[in-house]
Amino acid sequence: MLGGMSGDTVVEGRSGHRARLWLSPGQVAVLDAQAHAARAMWNLLHEWWTMMPQGHRSLQAADAAIRQARKEVDWLAVLPAQAAQSVLKTYHRAWINCWEGRAGAPNFKTRFRSAMAVDIPQGGHLHVKRVHRRWGMVNIPKLGRVRFRWTKNLPVGKRANEQNRITGARLVKDPLGWHIAFRIQTLEPQPAPHPGPEVGIDAGVTIPLALSDGNHQDHGRPARLPDGKADRDKWLNADEKATLLRLERRAAHRKSFRKPGERTSNRLRRTYDQIASLRARAKRRATDWQHKTTTALARTYGVIVVEQLNIENMVRSARGTIDEPGKNVAAKAGLNRSISQEAWGRTAAMLAYKTAQRGGRLHKVPAPGTSLACHACGVTTPGSRQDQARFVCKNTVCGWDGNADLNAARNVLHLYRTGHALVPAAGGAVARHARRVKPTTAR
């Protein structure tokens, strides 16, 4: 159920849409050259910036150095002028983020580990046009008209104006090929409050998204193999898993002939690319499921409550040190892979903007204790959590027996209803809305 539009207030929205480009081998070579030139431009700019005395660093001096480099170096000139200016702006923004404590200092970009990308800062140069039900055309500097997959109605033609338009794009290459990511600006009526019900969500591995009303969202792919080990390739079918295993064995065999410090051979690099292509296909399927699921949740519920999870700490290795080695290292490593595959942070980010678009609200509550306390009596009793799937309250006056994820989801919703939600603070940090009450322990 969608929330209605109030019609009184308009809000400016910024979103993105990614589409796959359909390129010839020659066009792929041109974009590859531009991406390598952009990476080299970043590295040269970083070297110039760090070697220059502090009093001589400025955007004007850096811009002059870039213009001179494009005149003297032929392979830097393949990068469009506006794309080179975008590299400078991005680099300067990276230093501002570092100075303000939001990120680390910029560094050099390596050839094989850095993402290949080229920016198109001006949306008016794209001349996007829909030519078919499934295809669109876009103008790319120094490449010409290129066809791309049309999967979303973009503000082009008569639908485009000063408030609703494409402001720019970014060309990005992944193991599946080149894609274009449009930057879209819209001005739409502010949505009315969503009339849907409240729901608490517990993110897990056995059940990806457990809902407090029992409407659990499962992607139908078991997290573990029949032997009990975590299935790191659950988004691939049987044939793709066999192909992946064959490629990994081939890569290990070819890698055994490489001497320390020797450059990776073209054959081994080609095998790595094939493995990355399968991994990217699996990730795309997982992201597609997340988009469809979060859209359905945002349409159905007016208030969605999730846990504030510190995923970085949750996936920390259990190996320990030589003096104090960890315990159950292999099992913890499998759990870490399963958590990373579910991408809970990406799910929460999708829910945040999709609920806002439909007039709903997303709230976060503290995570500690939600899986251990009983939602029926509110008591935390040791031994109540039987395993990953079952919860049996050991409190003699309660004895609730049911699904452990359902119990945690109801605890998440209860924390929100009792005023323990977290609210965003200045700078994007999370502050506590109310003092959290520790769960009671039965004696």
C-alpha positions as CSV (number, residue, x, y, z in Angstrom):
1,M,0.0,0.0,0.0
2,L,1.5,3.3,-1.1
3,G,1.3,6.5,0.9
4,G,-0.5,9.3,-0.8
5,M,0.9,12.6,-1.9
6,S,0.2,15.7,0.2
7,G,0.6,18.1,-2.8
8,D,1.3,21.1,-0.6
9,T,5.1,20.7,-0.3
10,V,7.6,19.7,-2.9
11,V,10.9,18.1,-2.1
12,E,14.0,17.8,-4.2
13,G,15.3,14.3,-4.6
14,R,18.6,13.0,-6.0
15,S,18.8,9.4,-7.1
16,G,20.8,7.2,-9.5
17,H,20.1,4.6,-12.1
18,R,22.6,2.1,-13.5
19,A,22.2,0.6,-16.9
20,R,24.4,-1.7,-19.0
21,L,26.1,-0.4,-22.1
22,W,26.2,-2.3,-25.3
23,L,29.6,-1.7,-26.8
24,S,31.7,-3.1,-29.6
25,P,35.3,-4.3,-28.9
26,G,36.7,-1.1,-30.3
27,Q,34.5,1.0,-28.0
28,V,35.5,-1.1,-25.0
29,A,39.1,-0.4,-25.9
30,V,38.5,3.4,-26.0
31,L,36.7,3.4,-22.6
32,D,39.5,1.2,-21.1
33,A,42.1,3.7,-22.3
34,Q,40.1,6.6,-20.8
35,A,39.7,4.8,-17.5
36,H,43.4,4.1,-17.3
37,A,44.1,7.7,-18.2
38,A,41.8,8.9,-15.4
39,R,43.6,6.6,-12.9
40,A,47.0,7.9,-14.1
41,M,45.8,11.4,-13.9
42,W,44.8,10.8,-10.2
43,N,48.3,9.3,-9.5
44,L,50.1,12.2,-11.2
45,L,47.9,14.7,-9.4
46,H,48.6,13.0,-6.0
47,E,52.3,13.0,-6.6
48,W,52.3,16.7,-7.7
49,W,50.1,17.6,-4.6
50,T,52.3,15.9,-2.1
51,M,55.6,17.1,-3.5
52,M,54.5,20.8,-3.9
53,P,55.1,23.1,-0.9
54,Q,52.0,23.7,1.1
55,G,51.8,27.4,0.2
56,H,51.8,26.6,-3.5
57,R,48.9,24.0,-3.4
58,S,45.7,25.4,-4.9
59,L,43.0,24.3,-7.3
60,Q,44.2,26.9,-9.9
61,A,47.7,25.6,-9.9
62,A,46.5,21.9,-10.1
63,D,44.2,22.8,-12.9
64,A,47.1,24.4,-14.8
65,A,49.3,21.4,-14.2
66,I,46.5,19.1,-15.6
67,R,46.1,21.2,-18.7
68,Q,49.8,21.2,-19.4
69,A,50.0,17.4,-18.9
70,R,47.2,16.8,-21.4
71,K,49.0,18.9,-24.0
72,E,52.4,17.1,-23.5
73,V,51.3,13.5,-22.9
74,D,49.3,11.9,-25.7
75,W,47.8,9.0,-23.7
76,L,46.5,11.5,-21.1
77,A,44.8,13.5,-23.9
78,V,42.4,10.5,-24.6
79,L,40.6,11.5,-21.4
80,P,38.0,14.2,-22.1
81,A,38.8,17.6,-20.6
82,Q,35.7,17.7,-18.4
83,A,36.5,14.2,-17.1
84,A,40.0,15.4,-16.2
85,Q,38.4,18.3,-14.3
86,S,36.2,15.9,-12.5
87,V,39.3,13.9,-11.3
88,L,40.7,17.1,-9.8
89,K,37.4,17.9,-8.0
90,T,37.1,14.4,-6.7
91,Y,40.7,14.4,-5.5
92,H,40.3,17.8,-3.7
93,R,37.0,16.5,-2.1
94,A,39.0,13.5,-0.8
95,W,41.4,15.8,0.9
96,I,38.5,17.8,2.4
97,N,37.0,14.6,3.8
98,C,40.4,13.7,5.3
99,W,40.8,17.1,6.9
100,E,37.4,17.0,8.4
101,G,37.9,13.5,9.8
102,R,35.5,11.6,7.6
103,A,38.0,9.5,5.7
104,G,41.7,8.7,5.4
105,A,44.2,10.6,3.2
106,P,44.0,9.9,-0.5
107,N,46.6,7.5,-2.0
108,F,47.8,6.1,-5.3
109,K,45.5,3.9,-7.3
110,T,46.8,0.6,-8.5
111,R,46.2,-0.7,-12.0
112,F,44.3,-3.9,-11.2
113,R,42.7,-3.3,-7.9
114,S,41.2,0.1,-8.6
115,A,37.8,0.5,-10.1
116,M,37.8,1.6,-13.7
117,A,35.6,4.7,-14.1
118,V,35.2,7.8,-16.2
119,D,33.0,10.7,-15.1
120,I,30.7,12.8,-17.3
121,P,29.9,15.8,-15.2
122,Q,27.5,17.6,-17.6
123,G,24.1,15.9,-18.1
124,G,23.3,18.2,-21.1
125,H,26.1,16.5,-23.1
126,L,24.5,13.0,-22.8
127,H,21.5,13.6,-25.1
128,V,19.7,10.6,-23.7
129,K,16.9,9.3,-26.0
130,R,14.7,6.3,-25.9
131,V,14.6,4.5,-29.2
132,H,12.9,1.2,-28.3
133,R,11.0,-0.4,-25.5
134,R,14.2,-2.1,-24.3
135,W,16.9,0.2,-25.6
136,G,18.0,3.8,-25.2
137,M,20.8,5.9,-26.7
138,V,23.3,8.1,-25.0
139,N,26.1,10.3,-26.2
140,I,29.5,9.6,-24.6
141,P,32.4,12.1,-25.2
142,K,35.0,10.9,-27.7
143,L,32.9,7.7,-28.3
144,G,29.7,8.9,-29.9
145,R,26.2,7.4,-29.6
146,V,26.0,4.2,-27.6
147,R,23.1,1.9,-26.9
148,F,22.2,0.9,-23.3
149,R,19.5,-1.2,-21.7
150,W,16.4,0.8,-20.9
151,T,14.9,-0.5,-17.6
152,K,13.6,2.7,-16.0
153,N,11.8,5.8,-17.3
154,L,14.4,8.5,-17.2
155,P,13.5,12.3,-17.3
156,V,14.3,12.8,-21.0
157,G,12.5,14.5,-23.9
158,K,9.2,16.2,-22.9
159,R,9.6,14.8,-19.3
160,A,12.8,16.7,-18.7
161,N,12.9,20.3,-17.3
162,E,14.9,22.3,-14.8
163,Q,13.4,20.4,-11.8
164,N,13.5,16.9,-13.3
165,R,16.5,16.1,-15.4
166,I,19.7,14.1,-15.7
167,T,22.6,16.1,-14.1
168,G,25.5,13.8,-15.1
169,A,26.7,10.3,-15.3
170,R,29.6,8.0,-14.5
171,L,30.9,5.2,-16.6
172,V,31.9,2.2,-14.5
173,K,33.4,-1.1,-15.4
174,D,32.8,-4.3,-13.5
175,P,33.5,-8.0,-14.3
176,L,30.3,-8.0,-16.4
177,G,31.3,-5.1,-18.6
178,W,30.8,-1.3,-18.9
179,H,27.8,0.4,-17.3
180,I,26.5,3.9,-17.1
181,A,25.3,5.3,-13.8
182,F,23.0,8.3,-14.4
183,R,22.7,11.1,-11.7
184,I,19.0,12.2,-11.6
185,Q,17.5,15.2,-10.0
186,T,13.7,15.3,-9.3
187,L,11.2,17.7,-7.7
188,E,8.2,15.9,-6.5
189,P,5.3,16.5,-4.0
190,Q,6.2,15.4,-0.5
191,P,4.5,12.0,0.2
192,A,1.9,11.9,2.9
193,P,2.5,9.8,6.0
194,H,2.3,6.1,5.2
195,P,-0.8,4.5,6.8
196,G,0.7,1.1,7.0
197,P,1.4,-0.9,10.2
198,E,4.6,-1.1,12.3
199,V,7.0,-3.9,11.9
200,G,10.3,-5.0,13.5
201,I,13.0,-6.8,11.4
202,D,15.7,-9.1,12.6
203,A,18.5,-9.7,10.1
204,G,19.9,-13.2,10.2
205,V,21.6,-15.9,8.2
206,T,19.1,-18.8,8.5
207,I,16.2,-16.4,7.8
208,P,17.5,-13.4,5.9
209,L,14.8,-11.0,7.2
210,A,12.6,-12.1,10.0
211,L,9.5,-9.9,10.6
212,S,7.7,-9.4,13.9
213,D,4.3,-10.3,12.3
214,G,5.7,-13.6,11.0
215,N,5.8,-12.5,7.3
216,H,9.5,-13.6,7.0
217,Q,11.4,-12.8,3.8
218,D,13.5,-15.7,2.5
219,H,15.4,-15.9,-0.7
220,G,15.1,-19.7,-0.9
221,R,18.8,-20.4,-0.9
222,P,20.1,-22.3,2.0
223,A,23.0,-20.7,3.9
224,R,24.7,-24.1,4.5
225,L,25.7,-27.1,2.5
226,P,24.5,-30.6,3.4
227,D,27.8,-31.2,5.3
228,G,27.1,-28.2,7.5
229,K,29.6,-25.8,5.9
230,A,28.6,-22.3,4.9
231,D,27.7,-22.1,1.2
232,R,29.7,-19.1,-0.1
233,D,28.2,-19.6,-3.6
234,K,24.5,-20.0,-2.8
235,W,23.5,-17.5,-5.5
236,L,25.0,-19.7,-8.2
237,N,23.3,-22.7,-9.7
238,A,24.8,-26.2,-9.8
239,D,26.4,-25.7,-13.3
240,E,27.9,-22.3,-12.3
241,K,29.3,-23.8,-9.1
242,A,31.0,-26.5,-11.0
243,T,32.4,-24.0,-13.5
244,L,33.6,-21.8,-10.6
245,L,35.3,-24.8,-8.9
246,R,37.1,-25.7,-12.2
247,L,38.3,-22.2,-12.7
248,E,39.6,-21.9,-9.1
249,R,41.5,-25.1,-9.5
250,R,42.9,-23.9,-12.8
251,A,44.0,-20.6,-11.2
252,A,45.7,-22.4,-8.3
253,H,47.5,-24.7,-10.8
254,R,48.7,-21.8,-12.9
255,K,49.7,-19.7,-9.9
256,S,51.9,-22.6,-8.6
257,F,54.3,-21.9,-11.6
258,R,54.6,-18.2,-10.9
259,K,57.8,-17.3,-9.1
260,P,57.8,-14.7,-6.2
261,G,57.8,-11.2,-7.6
262,E,57.0,-12.4,-11.1
263,R,54.3,-10.7,-13.1
264,T,51.0,-12.4,-13.4
265,S,50.6,-14.2,-16.7
266,N,47.9,-13.3,-19.2
267,R,46.4,-16.8,-18.9
268,L,46.2,-16.5,-15.1
269,R,44.8,-13.0,-15.4
270,R,42.1,-14.3,-17.8
271,T,41.2,-17.0,-15.3
272,Y,40.9,-14.4,-12.6
273,D,38.5,-12.4,-14.8
274,Q,36.3,-15.4,-15.4
275,I,36.1,-16.1,-11.7
276,A,35.3,-12.4,-11.0
277,S,32.5,-12.5,-13.7
278,L,30.8,-15.4,-11.9
279,R,31.1,-13.6,-8.5
280,A,29.7,-10.5,-10.0
281,R,26.7,-12.4,-11.4
282,A,26.0,-13.8,-8.0
283,K,26.2,-10.4,-6.4
284,R,23.8,-9.0,-9.0
285,R,21.2,-11.7,-8.1
286,A,21.6,-11.0,-4.4
287,T,21.2,-7.2,-5.0
288,D,18.1,-7.9,-7.2
289,W,16.5,-9.9,-4.4
290,Q,17.3,-7.1,-1.9
291,H,15.7,-4.4,-4.2
292,K,12.5,-6.4,-4.7
293,T,12.2,-7.3,-1.1
294,T,12.8,-3.9,0.3
295,T,10.4,-2.3,-2.2
296,A,7.7,-4.7,-1.1
297,L,8.4,-3.9,2.6
298,A,8.4,-0.1,2.0
299,R,5.0,-0.4,0.2
300,T,3.4,-2.5,2.9
301,Y,4.6,-1.0,6.2
302,G,4.5,2.6,7.5
303,V,7.2,2.2,10.2
304,I,10.1,-0.2,9.8
305,V,12.4,-0.9,12.8
306,V,15.8,-2.5,12.4
307,E,18.8,-3.1,14.6
308,Q,21.9,-0.8,14.6
309,L,24.5,-3.5,13.8
310,N,28.2,-3.0,13.9
311,I,28.9,-5.4,11.1
312,E,32.7,-4.6,11.0
313,N,33.0,-6.1,14.5
314,M,30.7,-9.0,13.8
315,V,32.8,-10.3,10.9
316,R,36.1,-9.8,12.7
317,S,38.4,-12.9,12.5
318,A,38.6,-15.3,15.4
319,R,42.2,-16.5,14.7
320,G,43.7,-14.5,17.6
321,T,47.4,-14.4,18.0
322,I,50.2,-17.0,18.3
323,D,50.3,-16.6,22.1
324,E,46.5,-16.7,22.4
325,P,45.0,-18.6,19.4
326,G,41.3,-18.3,18.8
327,K,38.7,-21.0,19.1
328,N,36.4,-22.5,16.4
329,V,38.2,-20.4,13.8
330,A,36.9,-22.3,10.8
331,A,33.3,-22.1,12.0
332,K,33.6,-18.4,12.7
333,A,35.2,-17.8,9.2
334,G,32.1,-19.6,7.6
335,L,29.8,-17.4,9.7
336,N,31.7,-14.3,8.6
337,R,31.3,-15.2,5.0
338,S,27.5,-15.8,5.4
339,I,27.1,-12.4,7.1
340,S,29.0,-10.7,4.4
341,Q,26.9,-12.4,1.7
342,E,23.7,-11.2,3.3
343,A,24.9,-7.5,3.1
344,W,22.7,-6.3,5.9
345,G,24.1,-2.8,5.7
346,R,23.0,-2.5,2.0
347,T,19.5,-3.7,3.0
348,A,19.2,-1.0,5.6
349,A,20.4,1.6,3.2
350,M,17.7,0.5,0.6
351,L,15.0,0.6,3.3
352,A,16.0,4.1,4.3
353,Y,15.4,5.8,1.0
354,K,12.5,3.6,-0.1
355,T,10.5,4.2,3.0
356,A,11.2,8.0,2.7
357,Q,10.0,8.0,-0.9
358,R,6.7,6.4,0.2
359,G,6.0,8.5,3.3
360,G,7.2,5.8,5.7
361,R,9.9,5.9,8.4
362,L,12.9,3.7,9.2
363,H,14.1,3.6,12.8
364,K,17.1,1.8,14.4
365,V,17.3,0.4,17.9
366,P,20.3,-0.9,19.9
367,A,21.1,-4.5,19.0
368,P,22.5,-6.0,22.3
369,G,20.0,-8.3,24.0
370,T,17.4,-8.6,21.3
371,S,18.3,-12.3,20.6
372,L,18.6,-13.3,24.3
373,A,15.5,-11.7,25.9
374,C,12.0,-13.2,25.7
375,H,9.6,-10.9,24.0
376,A,6.6,-12.3,25.9
377,C,7.9,-11.7,29.4
378,G,10.9,-9.4,28.8
379,V,13.2,-11.6,30.9
380,T,16.7,-12.7,29.8
381,T,17.3,-16.2,31.1
382,P,20.5,-18.2,30.4
383,G,20.0,-21.1,28.1
384,S,16.8,-19.8,26.5
385,R,18.4,-19.5,23.1
386,Q,18.5,-23.2,22.1
387,D,20.2,-22.8,18.7
388,Q,20.0,-20.6,15.6
389,A,16.3,-21.6,15.0
390,R,14.6,-22.1,18.3
391,F,14.0,-20.0,21.4
392,V,12.5,-21.6,24.6
393,C,12.1,-19.2,27.5
394,K,13.5,-20.7,30.7
395,N,11.4,-18.4,32.9
396,T,9.1,-20.7,34.9
397,V,6.2,-18.2,34.6
398,C,6.5,-17.8,30.9
399,G,7.9,-20.8,28.9
400,W,7.3,-19.2,25.4
401,D,8.5,-21.6,22.7
402,G,9.0,-20.5,19.1
403,N,11.3,-19.3,16.3
404,A,14.4,-17.5,17.6
405,D,14.4,-14.9,14.8
406,L,10.7,-14.1,15.3
407,N,11.4,-13.5,19.0
408,A,14.3,-11.2,18.1
409,A,12.1,-9.3,15.6
410,R,9.4,-8.7,18.2
411,N,12.1,-7.5,20.7
412,V,13.3,-5.0,18.0
413,L,9.8,-3.6,17.6
414,H,9.2,-3.5,21.4
415,L,12.4,-1.4,21.8
416,Y,11.0,1.2,19.4
417,R,7.6,1.3,21.0
418,T,9.1,1.8,24.4
419,G,11.2,4.8,23.3
420,H,14.6,3.2,22.8
421,A,15.1,4.2,19.1
422,L,18.3,5.8,17.9
423,V,18.2,9.1,16.0
424,P,20.7,10.5,13.6
425,A,22.9,13.2,15.1
426,A,24.8,16.0,13.4
427,G,27.3,14.8,10.8
428,G,25.5,11.5,10.2
429,A,26.4,9.9,13.5
430,V,23.9,8.0,15.6
431,A,22.9,9.3,19.0
432,R,20.5,7.7,21.6
433,H,17.0,9.0,21.7
434,A,16.4,7.7,25.2
435,R,18.4,5.9,27.8
436,R,18.5,2.2,27.1
437,V,17.1,-0.1,29.8
438,K,19.2,-3.2,30.4
439,P,17.1,-6.5,30.1
440,T,16.2,-8.2,33.4
441,T,18.0,-11.4,34.3
442,A,16.0,-14.1,36.0
443,R,17.4,-15.5,39.2
